[in-house]
Amino acid sequence: MTTTTLDNAFLYNAFIIGARNVISEKNSLNKINVFPVPDGDTGTNLASLMNSIIEKSMLKDTSLETMETIVDAAIEGARGNSGIIFASYINGFYEALKNDDLTIDEYIEMVTNAADQAYLSINKPVEGTMITLMRAWATALNSLKDAGHSVLEMFSKAFDVLQVELKKTTEMLAVLKQNKVVDAGAKGFVHFIEGFIKSLKGEKVSMDFQDVPEITEHLHIDHLDESQYRYCTEALLSSIDLDHKAIKAHLETLGDSLVVAGNKRRLRVHIHTDKPDQVFTYLASHGSILEQKVDDMIRQFEMVNHQKYKIALVTDSIADLPQSLVDQYQIHQFALGLMINGTTYYDKLTITAESFYGLMDTLDVYPTSSQPNQRTLENFFSQLTTYYDKVIVLSVSSKMSGTYQAFVDSANKFKSKDKKIAVIDTIQNSGAQGLLVLKAAQAIKAGMEFDDIVTYIEKLKKETKILVSVKTLKYMVRSGRVGKTTGIIGKIVNLKPVISIDDQGEGIIFDKGLSIKTSNKKIFKHIKGILEFNEIDDYAIVHANAGDRVTSYEKIYTDLIGKPPTYIMNISPIVAMNAGIGTVAIAYIKGKSKLVDQSIH
């Protein structure tokens, strides 16, 4: 049976309508996401891919040209396990395309090849998931092609078969059966085919998200498997001749849930790992990393299944706060970008402080920080607002970075009468910002109301300060924080400045010393002066591989303040890029006035 309906214009329209249909089901797909990880983001990930198809694909002169724009958009927009498998499916469909006006036999050949490509993209395919439905669609069409049906009748009957196969997924995987749900990725594929058929009927699909019920009791997952890797790691890799097999063979030694989809020009990689830095170091040696994503699956799991609090607390990676405290208070930390040798790395995730310190003195082109990717940030807020009605964001000083404005712009797209989001400019960075985040976390734990927390942090940030003793000016010169002339003069006179932040959030030279010993004394004098009139509520010592200086600071300030620091840690790579190796800093939050205490007594 032949037809002229499956032409260039139809293919383009069908993909757009199919994409819209999946997006309209984003929230419902997130709600039933329990496999391979119950992190509640399958709908968000598929929506990212589908949005990319809608926004970036184009109707060209031929089906081949049109499908090339669709597959490139799919690979670029693919996120998560399901999204990347779907992108591989679309790539397989494209690779089997031969003519502009498709016969049914040719279409079946294309969807069969698409399903095969989806299987090949996965390191360890699991039945009862999206790939099962992809193959079922091709099989159903093949069984009906000689029955004399019209194209619409044939597609509709095959879709009936697909819906039956979807229901079967509940029995195919133990976790689906336990939670009485179908596979979220498989359901997403069914919604895509449903949209495909709607396009045949001339119907349109609204992308308004449906109201969906809260997570029901049977979807509650008690715990993650102890062998579960922490980070869902993804990259979009570009080169001239990418070797799928070699890349897959190496990456499978670093984690599981490995999916590699695409072609020789572009690859989208997905892997669950505890070593995202090693994944990106390897990929960077094979091509240009155009995009990357690292999701903390433990935090996502907690967000969906084990929320400690009803308010989500968010900060960026410049806030230096130990991972143990980030985990204790379920803080969502958004990693910023660091450009090294033409590749963007994620602060603290795909480039760690320890590995970055080893690079700092060897790079011909000094690293720079980069602004958050807007699509990634919007995906981040999209998922947060799926599970939280209230979100508080504490950003690095807006005078030092565009991060604050990026947070504001993305958050505004998700605010509503039911969703409250506050973005606070902390006018701080590093340990000072970290202490404010900790205070916000403790306020949330104590049950303080949303608006009261915002007011509390706005007031507290004015009582917060960081004093940084820089060992050498050369890193500040290289990063552009101080001029070369200043750097040369400083080197000649052995200038050892104390760096701080003013009341507007601008970096300043707080004081000057001609030696490390002198700058240490100036910081000590300042802290001692504060203690004459106020208590110090919390303080932290942060550093960049400062060694003995850290030990000395800990002893001195424990004795002076009367208690040990709240925490001690290495600063983030982005902060280290400006401050340099050997830097040590003390951040503090001023406490209650001693004068008030004396007047009471």
Backbone torsions as a table, in degrees:
resi	resn	phi	psi	omega
1	MET	NA	131.1	178.4
2	THR	-116.2	161.1	179.1
3	THR	-154.9	155.5	176.3
4	THR	-106.1	7.2	-177.3
5	THR	-78.1	-27.9	-178.5
6	LEU	-87.7	62.3	-178.7
7	ASP	-101.0	-172.9	-177.1
8	ASN	-55.1	-51.0	-177.9
9	ALA	-63.0	-39.3	179.2
10	PHE	-63.4	-46.9	-178.4
11	LEU	-57.4	-47.0	-179.9
12	TYR	-61.0	-49.3	-178.5
13	ASN	-62.8	-39.7	-178.8
14	ALA	-64.0	-41.7	178.5
15	PHE	-66.0	-39.6	-180.0
16	ILE	-65.9	-45.8	179.6
17	ILE	-66.1	-41.5	176.6
18	GLY	-59.5	-42.4	179.1
19	ALA	-63.2	-44.5	178.8
20	ARG	-61.1	-38.5	-178.4
21	ASN	-65.0	-38.9	177.9
22	VAL	-66.4	-44.1	-179.0
23	ILE	-59.9	-37.8	-179.0
24	SER	-64.3	-17.9	-178.4
25	GLU	-106.5	14.2	-174.7
26	LYS	-51.5	-53.2	-174.5
27	ASN	-65.3	-41.1	-179.1
28	SER	-66.2	-33.2	177.0
29	LEU	-70.1	-39.9	176.6
30	ASN	-59.4	-38.2	-174.8
31	LYS	-65.3	-29.5	-175.8
32	ILE	-104.7	10.7	-176.8
33	ASN	-76.3	105.1	177.4
34	VAL	-125.5	-6.5	-178.7
35	PHE	-136.2	142.0	-0.5
36	PRO	-76.1	-18.2	177.5
37	VAL	-132.1	134.7	-179.4
38	PRO	-78.8	63.9	-175.8
39	ASP	-106.5	5.5	169.2
40	GLY	62.7	33.3	-176.9
41	ASP	-127.8	10.8	-179.4
42	THR	-60.3	-44.0	178.3
43	GLY	-62.8	-42.8	178.8
44	THR	-62.7	-43.2	-179.1
45	ASN	-66.7	-43.6	177.9
46	LEU	-66.3	-37.0	178.4
47	ALA	-63.5	-35.2	178.0
48	SER	-62.3	-46.8	177.8
49	LEU	-61.1	-46.9	-176.5
50	MET	-67.7	-37.6	175.7
51	ASN	-61.6	-39.6	179.4
52	SER	-63.8	-40.1	177.6
53	ILE	-62.6	-45.2	-179.0
54	ILE	-63.3	-43.0	-173.5
55	GLU	-81.3	-30.8	-168.5
56	LYS	-114.5	-16.9	178.2
57	SER	-81.2	159.5	-176.8
58	MET	-141.7	148.2	173.4
59	LEU	-80.2	113.0	-178.8
60	LYS	-103.0	-170.2	-176.3
61	ASP	-73.3	-28.9	-178.1
62	THR	-129.2	160.2	178.5
63	SER	-61.9	-37.8	-179.5
64	LEU	-62.7	-44.1	179.2
65	GLU	-66.8	-40.8	179.1
66	THR	-63.5	-47.0	-178.3
67	MET	-66.5	-29.0	177.1
68	GLU	-64.2	-39.5	177.5
69	THR	-68.8	-34.3	179.9
70	ILE	-68.8	-44.8	-177.5
71	VAL	-69.3	-37.9	177.2
72	ASP	-64.3	-40.8	177.9
73	ALA	-64.9	-38.6	-179.3
74	ALA	-65.6	-45.8	-179.8
75	ILE	-64.3	-39.9	-179.2
76	GLU	-67.9	-38.3	-175.8
77	GLY	-92.0	-5.0	-175.9
78	ALA	-65.0	136.1	177.3
79	ARG	-139.1	145.2	174.4
80	GLY	73.2	169.4	-179.9
81	ASN	-55.2	-51.5	-176.6
82	SER	-67.6	-39.4	-179.0
83	GLY	-64.2	-40.3	-177.6
84	ILE	-75.0	-35.6	174.0
85	ILE	-62.3	-42.0	179.9
86	PHE	-64.0	-39.8	177.9
87	ALA	-62.5	-38.0	177.4
88	SER	-65.5	-38.3	176.1
89	TYR	-59.6	-47.2	-179.5
90	ILE	-65.0	-37.1	177.6
91	ASN	-64.6	-40.0	177.1
92	GLY	-65.0	-37.2	175.6
93	PHE	-60.7	-46.2	-178.9
94	TYR	-64.4	-43.1	-176.9
95	GLU	-65.6	-24.4	-179.9
96	ALA	-91.6	-2.1	-178.1
97	LEU	-72.1	130.4	-177.9
98	LYS	-122.5	-36.6	-172.9
99	ASN	-127.6	163.6	177.5
100	ASP	-74.9	-46.6	180.0
101	ASP	-102.1	109.9	-171.4
102	LEU	-86.8	139.0	165.6
103	THR	-82.5	164.3	177.6
104	ILE	-61.4	-40.1	178.4
105	ASP	-58.8	-41.6	179.7
106	GLU	-67.5	-39.7	178.4
107	TYR	-63.2	-43.0	179.4
108	ILE	-63.6	-39.7	177.1
109	GLU	-60.9	-39.1	-179.1
110	MET	-68.3	-44.8	-178.9
111	VAL	-72.1	-26.5	174.8
112	THR	-67.8	-46.6	177.8
113	ASN	-63.6	-36.2	178.6
114	ALA	-61.6	-45.0	178.5
115	ALA	-64.0	-40.6	178.3
116	ASP	-61.4	-42.8	179.7
117	GLN	-64.9	-37.3	178.2
118	ALA	-62.7	-42.6	177.2
119	TYR	-61.3	-44.8	-177.0
120	LEU	-67.0	-24.9	-178.2
121	SER	-72.9	-18.2	-174.1
122	ILE	-98.4	133.2	-179.1
123	ASN	-66.1	-42.1	179.0
124	LYS	-134.2	86.3	-177.4
125	PRO	-60.5	141.4	179.1
126	VAL	-123.5	125.8	178.1
127	GLU	-75.3	155.8	-176.3
128	GLY	93.2	10.6	-178.7
129	THR	-120.7	-165.0	-179.5
130	MET	-53.8	-40.9	-176.3
131	ILE	-64.3	-33.1	176.9
132	THR	-61.7	-42.3	-179.6
133	LEU	-72.1	-32.6	177.6
134	MET	-63.8	-43.1	178.1
135	ARG	-71.2	-36.5	-179.8
136	ALA	-63.1	-36.8	179.1
137	TRP	-62.3	-46.5	179.1
138	ALA	-64.5	-42.1	-179.3
139	THR	-64.6	-42.8	-179.5
140	ALA	-63.6	-44.4	178.5
141	LEU	-62.4	-41.8	-178.9
142	ASN	-63.6	-35.9	-178.9
143	SER	-73.9	-19.3	-175.8
144	LEU	-104.2	-6.5	-168.5
145	LYS	-66.2	-25.8	-177.2
146	ASP	-103.3	15.3	-176.1
147	ALA	-89.3	0.3	176.8
148	GLY	80.1	16.5	179.3
149	HIS	-78.6	157.0	168.3
150	SER	-70.6	166.9	180.0
151	VAL	-58.5	-45.1	-178.8
152	LEU	-64.3	-43.5	178.9
153	GLU	-61.9	-43.0	-178.9
154	MET	-63.0	-46.1	179.1
155	PHE	-64.2	-40.0	-178.4
156	SER	-65.2	-42.7	178.8
157	LYS	-67.0	-39.0	177.8
158	ALA	-65.9	-33.5	178.2
159	PHE	-67.5	-35.6	175.4
160	ASP	-60.1	-41.2	177.8
161	VAL	-63.2	-41.2	-178.4
162	LEU	-62.0	-39.1	179.8
163	GLN	-66.7	-35.8	176.4
164	VAL	-65.6	-42.7	179.7
165	GLU	-64.7	-34.3	177.7
166	LEU	-61.7	-44.8	179.4
167	LYS	-60.4	-32.1	-178.8
168	LYS	-67.7	-22.8	-178.1
169	THR	-61.2	-26.7	178.7
170	THR	-58.9	-33.4	-178.1
171	GLU	-91.4	-7.9	-173.2
172	MET	-90.1	-22.1	179.2
173	LEU	-128.2	134.6	-174.9
174	ALA	-58.8	-41.3	-177.0
175	VAL	-67.3	-31.1	177.0
176	LEU	-72.1	-41.6	179.8
177	LYS	-65.5	-41.4	-179.5
178	GLN	-61.5	-37.1	-176.9
179	ASN	-98.3	0.5	175.0
180	LYS	58.1	44.8	178.8
181	VAL	-132.5	159.8	170.4
182	VAL	-85.8	167.0	178.7
183	ASP	-69.3	131.3	-175.5
184	ALA	-64.4	-42.4	179.2
185	GLY	-64.4	-41.2	178.3
186	ALA	-63.5	-40.6	178.3
187	LYS	-65.3	-37.0	176.8
188	GLY	-61.2	-40.4	177.7
189	PHE	-64.7	-41.0	178.5
190	VAL	-62.1	-40.1	177.3
191	HIS	-64.4	-33.6	177.7
192	PHE	-65.8	-46.6	178.9
193	ILE	-64.8	-36.2	175.7
194	GLU	-58.3	-43.7	176.5
195	GLY	-65.1	-36.8	177.2
196	PHE	-57.1	-45.5	-179.2
197	ILE	-70.0	-37.5	176.6
198	LYS	-58.8	-35.3	179.0
199	SER	-65.9	-33.7	175.7
200	LEU	-63.2	-33.9	-178.5
201	LYS	-85.1	-5.3	-178.8
202	GLY	80.1	17.6	-179.5
203	GLU	-86.9	159.5	176.1
204	LYS	-114.6	160.9	-178.6
205	VAL	-126.2	129.8	175.0
206	SER	-83.5	143.1	178.9
207	MET	-97.0	13.1	176.0
208	ASP	-65.9	126.2	-178.0
209	PHE	-67.4	136.9	-179.4
210	GLN	-75.7	149.7	171.2
211	ASP	-74.0	128.0	-179.2
212	VAL	-125.0	151.7	-178.4
213	PRO	-70.0	162.6	174.6
214	GLU	-63.7	162.1	179.8
215	ILE	-58.4	127.0	-178.6
216	THR	-82.9	164.5	-171.8
217	GLU	-59.4	-36.2	-175.4
218	HIS	-72.2	-9.6	177.4
219	LEU	-93.0	3.2	-179.2
220	HIS	-75.8	124.1	178.6
221	ILE	-103.2	125.4	-173.3
222	ASP	-70.2	-40.6	-174.4
223	HIS	-158.8	160.5	172.3
224	LEU	-87.6	152.1	174.1
225	ASP	-60.4	140.1	-178.1
226	GLU	-61.0	-24.8	-179.4
227	SER	-85.9	1.3	-176.8
228	GLN	-63.7	127.3	173.2
229	TYR	-71.8	156.6	-172.1
230	ARG	-87.5	-37.9	-168.2
231	TYR	-112.6	125.2	170.9
232	CYS	-83.6	110.4	-169.4
233	THR	-114.6	131.7	-177.4
234	GLU	-137.6	153.3	176.5
235	ALA	-150.1	148.4	169.7
236	LEU	-107.6	114.9	-173.2
237	LEU	-110.5	135.7	-179.3
238	SER	-124.9	137.3	175.8
239	SER	-164.6	-172.6	-179.2
240	ILE	-87.3	-41.1	-175.1
241	ASP	-144.0	78.8	-177.5
242	LEU	-76.5	135.8	-178.4
243	ASP	-99.9	98.9	-177.7
244	HIS	-55.3	-49.1	-171.7
245	LYS	-64.6	-42.9	-178.6
246	ALA	-66.2	-41.2	179.8
247	ILE	-65.0	-43.9	178.4
248	LYS	-62.4	-42.1	-176.9
249	ALA	-61.5	-39.7	-179.8
250	HIS	-75.0	-44.4	-174.6
251	LEU	-66.8	-28.1	-178.5
252	GLU	-66.1	-13.7	176.5
253	THR	-82.5	-7.9	-175.0
254	LEU	-107.6	-1.8	-179.5
255	GLY	172.8	-156.3	178.3
256	ASP	-137.7	-169.3	-175.5
257	SER	50.2	42.1	-177.1
258	LEU	-80.2	127.5	174.2
259	VAL	-133.3	128.8	177.1
260	VAL	-126.1	113.5	-174.2
261	ALA	-127.1	147.0	175.6
262	GLY	136.0	-148.7	-177.1
263	ASN	-139.4	-169.9	-176.9
264	LYS	-68.4	-20.0	-179.4
265	ARG	-86.6	-39.7	-176.7
266	ARG	-141.9	139.5	176.5
267	LEU	-129.3	138.2	170.7
268	ARG	-107.5	123.4	-176.2
269	VAL	-112.7	137.6	177.1
270	HIS	-133.9	131.5	177.7
271	ILE	-154.3	144.5	171.6
272	HIS	-95.7	126.0	-172.4
273	THR	-153.9	161.7	170.0
274	ASP	-101.2	1.8	-175.0
275	LYS	-129.6	61.4	-179.4
276	PRO	-61.1	-28.6	179.0
277	ASP	-64.7	-38.5	178.6
278	GLN	-70.6	-35.4	177.0
279	VAL	-60.1	-47.0	-176.0
280	PHE	-74.6	-31.5	175.1
281	THR	-61.9	-42.2	178.9
282	TYR	-66.9	-48.0	-177.5
283	LEU	-63.5	-36.8	-179.6
284	ALA	-63.4	-22.7	179.0
285	SER	-80.9	-6.8	-178.1
286	HIS	-112.1	-9.4	-178.6
287	GLY	173.5	-168.9	178.7
288	SER	-92.1	128.0	177.2
289	ILE	-86.1	105.8	-176.4
290	LEU	-80.8	-34.7	179.4
291	GLU	-145.9	156.0	175.5
292	GLN	-150.4	157.1	178.2
293	LYS	-150.7	134.1	174.5
294	VAL	-131.9	113.7	179.1
295	ASP	-105.6	137.0	176.6
296	ASP	-84.2	102.8	-174.4
297	MET	-71.7	-26.3	175.3
298	ILE	-65.1	-44.9	179.0
299	ARG	-65.5	-39.2	178.4
300	GLN	-64.3	-42.6	178.8
301	PHE	-60.4	-45.0	179.4
302	GLU	-63.5	-39.0	-179.4
303	MET	-60.6	-39.8	-177.3
304	VAL	-81.5	-39.8	-168.6
305	ASN	-116.4	-25.9	-173.1
306	HIS	-139.7	57.0	176.3
307	GLN	-67.7	126.1	174.1
308	LYS	-78.1	-31.6	-173.1
309	TYR	-135.5	158.6	-178.9
310	LYS	-88.3	-7.7	177.2
311	ILE	-110.8	128.6	176.4
312	ALA	-86.5	133.0	177.7
313	LEU	-109.0	127.2	-175.0
314	VAL	-124.5	142.4	169.4
315	THR	-146.8	175.1	176.7
316	ASP	-99.7	171.2	-172.8
317	SER	-74.2	-9.7	176.1
318	ILE	-70.3	-23.8	175.2
319	ALA	-68.1	111.6	-179.5
320	ASP	-86.2	107.6	-178.9
321	LEU	-144.6	129.1	-176.5
322	PRO	-56.4	146.5	-179.5
323	GLN	-59.0	-32.1	-179.9
324	SER	-62.1	-38.0	178.4
325	LEU	-77.4	-36.1	174.8
326	VAL	-58.0	-43.3	179.6
327	ASP	-71.3	-41.6	-177.9
328	GLN	-57.7	-39.6	-176.2
329	TYR	-103.6	10.4	178.7
330	GLN	51.6	48.6	179.3
331	ILE	-82.7	137.0	178.2
332	HIS	-95.2	111.6	-176.8
333	GLN	-107.0	116.7	-178.3
334	PHE	-89.0	119.2	-176.2
335	ALA	-77.9	130.8	176.8
336	LEU	-89.4	167.9	-174.2
337	GLY	-97.3	146.4	177.4
338	LEU	-129.6	118.7	-176.8
339	MET	-87.9	116.6	-179.6
340	ILE	-129.6	120.0	179.4
341	ASN	51.5	41.4	176.2
342	GLY	84.0	-3.4	-179.7
343	THR	-115.4	136.0	177.5
344	THR	-88.6	126.9	176.3
345	TYR	-111.6	154.8	178.6
346	TYR	-91.4	123.0	179.4
347	ASP	-51.5	125.0	177.0
348	LYS	73.9	-10.2	-177.3
349	LEU	-111.1	-63.4	-179.8
350	THR	-95.1	-4.6	167.5
351	ILE	-139.9	118.0	-178.6
352	THR	-92.1	162.2	-179.7
353	ALA	-58.0	-44.6	-175.9
354	GLU	-62.8	-44.7	-179.6
355	SER	-70.7	-33.2	-179.7
356	PHE	-69.0	-39.8	178.9
357	TYR	-58.0	-35.4	179.8
358	GLY	-70.3	-19.7	-178.9
359	LEU	-92.5	-24.8	-166.2
360	MET	-55.2	-37.5	-176.7
361	ASP	-92.0	3.3	-176.8
362	THR	-111.9	-10.0	-173.7
363	LEU	-84.0	129.4	176.6
364	ASP	-71.7	-42.0	176.5
365	VAL	-103.8	118.7	-174.5
366	TYR	-71.4	142.9	-178.0
367	PRO	-61.8	157.8	172.9
368	THR	-133.0	155.7	175.3
369	SER	-87.0	155.1	-179.5
370	SER	-126.6	154.8	-178.7
371	GLN	-72.8	152.3	177.2
372	PRO	-59.0	139.2	174.0
373	ASN	-67.3	124.3	-172.6
374	GLN	-63.5	-40.2	179.4
375	ARG	-64.0	-43.2	179.2
376	THR	-62.2	-41.8	179.9
377	LEU	-66.3	-38.0	177.8
378	GLU	-67.6	-39.4	175.4
379	ASN	-61.5	-38.8	179.0
380	PHE	-60.9	-49.5	179.3
381	PHE	-69.6	-32.4	178.2
382	SER	-60.5	-44.7	179.9
383	GLN	-70.8	-41.3	179.0
384	LEU	-57.3	-46.6	-175.8
385	THR	-76.8	-8.4	171.1
386	THR	-71.1	-31.7	-173.5
387	TYR	-115.3	-11.9	177.8
388	TYR	-127.1	142.6	174.4
389	ASP	-94.6	-14.3	-178.8
390	LYS	-134.4	130.8	-177.8
391	VAL	-135.1	131.0	174.3
392	ILE	-117.5	127.1	-178.2
393	VAL	-114.3	128.9	174.4
394	LEU	-112.5	112.4	-173.6
395	SER	-103.0	153.9	168.9
396	VAL	-56.9	155.9	-178.9
397	SER	-48.2	130.8	179.8
398	SER	-67.2	-18.2	178.5
399	LYS	-79.0	-14.7	-177.1
400	MET	-106.0	-17.8	-173.5
401	SER	-157.5	153.4	175.1
402	GLY	-82.9	5.7	-177.5
403	THR	-59.9	-43.0	-179.2
404	TYR	-56.8	-49.0	-178.1
405	GLN	-66.1	-36.4	177.0
406	ALA	-62.5	-41.6	175.1
407	PHE	-60.3	-46.2	-178.3
408	VAL	-61.4	-47.5	-177.5
409	ASP	-61.9	-42.6	-179.8
410	SER	-72.0	-42.6	-178.7
411	ALA	-61.9	-36.5	-178.1
412	ASN	-60.8	-26.7	-179.1
413	LYS	-74.4	-13.7	-176.1
414	PHE	-118.1	-0.3	175.4
415	LYS	-72.3	145.1	176.1
416	SER	-160.4	-178.2	178.4
417	LYS	-65.1	-21.8	-179.4
418	ASP	-101.6	-9.2	-176.4
419	LYS	-124.9	111.6	179.2
420	LYS	-100.3	125.6	177.8
421	ILE	-131.6	124.7	176.1
422	ALA	-116.4	127.6	176.9
423	VAL	-110.6	117.5	-175.7
424	ILE	-106.7	126.5	171.4
425	ASP	-81.0	108.6	-175.0
426	THR	-73.6	-12.1	-171.5
427	ILE	50.3	27.5	-179.8
428	GLN	-135.5	176.9	170.1
429	ASN	-148.5	-179.6	172.5
430	SER	47.4	-128.9	-175.9
431	GLY	-65.7	-31.8	178.7
432	ALA	-66.7	-42.9	176.3
433	GLN	-64.6	-40.2	179.4
434	GLY	-61.5	-40.2	178.2
435	LEU	-64.4	-38.2	178.4
436	LEU	-66.9	-38.8	177.1
437	VAL	-62.5	-41.9	178.7
438	LEU	-62.1	-41.8	178.3
439	LYS	-62.5	-41.8	177.8
440	ALA	-63.1	-40.6	179.4
441	ALA	-62.9	-42.4	179.5
442	GLN	-67.1	-34.5	177.4
443	ALA	-67.4	-39.9	177.2
444	ILE	-63.3	-44.9	179.4
445	LYS	-61.2	-35.9	-178.5
446	ALA	-74.6	-6.8	177.4
447	GLY	88.4	15.3	178.6
448	MET	-64.0	145.2	-179.3
449	GLU	-70.3	153.6	-176.4
450	PHE	-50.6	-56.5	-176.1
451	ASP	-64.7	-33.7	179.8
452	ASP	-69.0	-35.4	178.3
453	ILE	-66.0	-43.3	179.4
454	VAL	-59.9	-46.2	178.5
455	THR	-62.4	-42.0	-179.4
456	TYR	-60.6	-47.8	-178.2
457	ILE	-70.1	-38.3	177.3
458	GLU	-59.1	-38.0	178.3
459	LYS	-74.8	-42.4	-174.0
460	LEU	-67.9	-31.8	-176.5
461	LYS	-63.2	-24.1	179.1
462	LYS	-79.0	-13.0	178.4
463	GLU	-102.3	10.9	-173.6
464	THR	-111.7	141.7	-178.1
465	LYS	-150.7	153.1	173.4
466	ILE	-130.2	136.4	177.3
467	LEU	-121.8	123.9	-170.8
468	VAL	-117.0	123.3	175.3
469	SER	-97.6	110.5	-177.1
470	VAL	-91.2	129.3	-177.0
471	LYS	-75.5	-34.5	179.0
472	THR	-147.8	150.3	179.6
473	LEU	-86.0	-7.1	-170.7
474	LYS	-62.2	-34.0	-179.8
475	TYR	-72.0	-37.0	177.1
476	MET	-67.0	-34.6	176.4
477	VAL	-66.6	-46.7	-178.1
478	ARG	-65.0	-35.2	-178.9
479	SER	-83.5	-8.2	178.7
480	GLY	87.6	6.8	-179.3
481	ARG	-72.2	-29.4	171.8
482	VAL	-131.9	153.4	-178.3
483	GLY	-69.8	158.4	-179.6
484	LYS	-63.4	-37.2	179.6
485	THR	-61.0	-46.1	177.6
486	THR	-60.5	-40.3	-179.5
487	GLY	-64.3	-41.4	179.6
488	ILE	-65.8	-45.2	179.0
489	ILE	-61.6	-43.8	179.9
490	GLY	-61.2	-37.8	179.6
491	LYS	-67.1	-40.6	-178.6
492	ILE	-63.4	-44.7	-177.3
493	VAL	-92.5	4.7	178.7
494	ASN	61.0	41.6	-177.3
495	LEU	-66.7	131.4	178.5
496	LYS	-125.3	81.6	-173.2
497	PRO	-72.4	156.9	168.9
498	VAL	-102.2	118.7	-176.3
499	ILE	-98.9	142.4	176.3
500	SER	-147.1	-165.9	-178.7
501	ILE	-131.5	133.2	-178.8
502	ASP	-82.4	-175.8	-174.5
503	ASP	-68.3	-15.7	178.0
504	GLN	-96.8	-2.7	179.1
505	GLY	93.3	11.8	177.7
506	GLU	-89.1	142.5	174.6
507	GLY	-71.8	136.9	-178.1
508	ILE	-137.8	158.5	167.1
509	ILE	-84.7	108.9	-174.4
510	PHE	-76.3	-37.2	180.0
511	ASP	-161.4	169.2	-177.4
512	LYS	-129.9	140.9	174.5
513	GLY	-134.3	155.3	179.1
514	LEU	-97.1	5.3	176.5
515	SER	-158.6	162.5	176.1
516	ILE	-60.2	-40.5	-179.7
517	LYS	-59.1	-41.4	-179.4
518	THR	-68.0	-45.2	-179.9
519	SER	-64.3	-36.0	175.7
520	ASN	-61.4	-41.1	179.9
521	LYS	-65.2	-36.7	-179.6
522	LYS	-67.1	-39.2	176.6
523	ILE	-65.8	-43.6	179.3
524	PHE	-59.3	-44.6	-179.5
525	LYS	-60.9	-41.1	179.2
526	HIS	-63.2	-49.0	-178.5
527	ILE	-62.2	-41.2	178.8
528	LYS	-62.7	-37.6	177.7
529	GLY	-65.3	-38.7	176.8
530	ILE	-62.0	-42.2	-175.4
531	LEU	-70.2	-15.4	177.2
532	GLU	-67.9	-29.9	-174.6
533	PHE	-118.1	-21.1	-176.3
534	ASN	-137.7	155.9	167.4
535	GLU	-80.1	160.7	171.1
536	ILE	-106.9	116.6	-173.4
537	ASP	-67.6	-58.6	178.0
538	ASP	-138.4	150.6	171.6
539	TYR	-147.6	156.8	-179.1
540	ALA	-137.4	149.9	174.6
541	ILE	-113.7	121.1	179.7
542	VAL	-123.3	153.5	-171.3
543	HIS	-160.2	168.9	175.3
544	ALA	-121.3	88.4	-179.4
545	ASN	50.7	47.4	-173.2
546	ALA	-86.3	-5.2	171.2
547	GLY	57.0	-120.1	-175.2
548	ASP	-64.3	-26.1	179.4
549	ARG	-62.1	-36.9	180.0
550	VAL	-66.0	-46.1	179.3
551	THR	-58.5	-42.4	179.5
552	SER	-64.7	-46.1	179.2
553	TYR	-60.0	-43.0	-178.4
554	GLU	-59.9	-45.5	-178.9
555	LYS	-66.9	-46.8	-176.5
556	ILE	-60.7	-46.6	-172.9
557	TYR	-84.1	-22.5	171.3
558	THR	-65.0	-42.2	178.5
559	ASP	-68.2	-43.2	-175.7
560	LEU	-69.6	-47.6	-174.4
561	ILE	-84.0	-23.7	177.5
562	GLY	92.2	9.8	176.6
563	LYS	-159.5	154.4	179.8
564	PRO	-70.9	160.8	177.6
565	PRO	-61.5	150.1	177.3
566	THR	-59.3	-37.3	173.6
567	TYR	-162.7	161.2	174.3
568	ILE	-129.4	134.1	-179.7
569	MET	-160.8	162.6	172.2
570	ASN	-71.7	140.2	178.3
571	ILE	-74.2	161.3	-179.5
572	SER	-65.5	153.7	177.7
573	PRO	-53.9	-38.3	-179.0
574	ILE	-64.3	-41.8	178.1
575	VAL	-68.7	-41.2	179.8
576	ALA	-62.5	-33.0	179.6
577	MET	-56.3	-36.2	-178.9
578	ASN	-90.8	-39.4	-174.5
579	ALA	-81.7	-39.2	177.3
580	GLY	94.5	159.6	180.0
581	ILE	-63.6	140.4	179.7
582	GLY	92.9	-7.8	179.1
583	THR	-67.9	142.4	171.5
584	VAL	-137.2	143.9	-176.4
585	ALA	-141.2	152.3	171.8
586	ILE	-120.0	127.6	176.7
587	ALA	-114.2	144.2	-178.0
588	TYR	-147.8	158.9	170.7
589	ILE	-117.8	122.5	-178.8
590	LYS	-67.9	135.8	-179.9
591	GLY	-98.6	-156.9	-174.5
592	LYS	-68.3	155.2	-178.0
593	SER	-73.6	133.6	176.2
594	LYS	-74.1	-26.4	178.3
595	LEU	-65.0	-39.8	178.0
596	VAL	-63.8	-41.7	179.8
597	ASP	-61.3	-41.5	-178.3
598	GLN	-66.6	-37.4	-179.1
599	SER	-67.8	-31.5	178.4
600	ILE	-65.9	-40.9	-178.0
601	HIS	-85.3	NA	NA
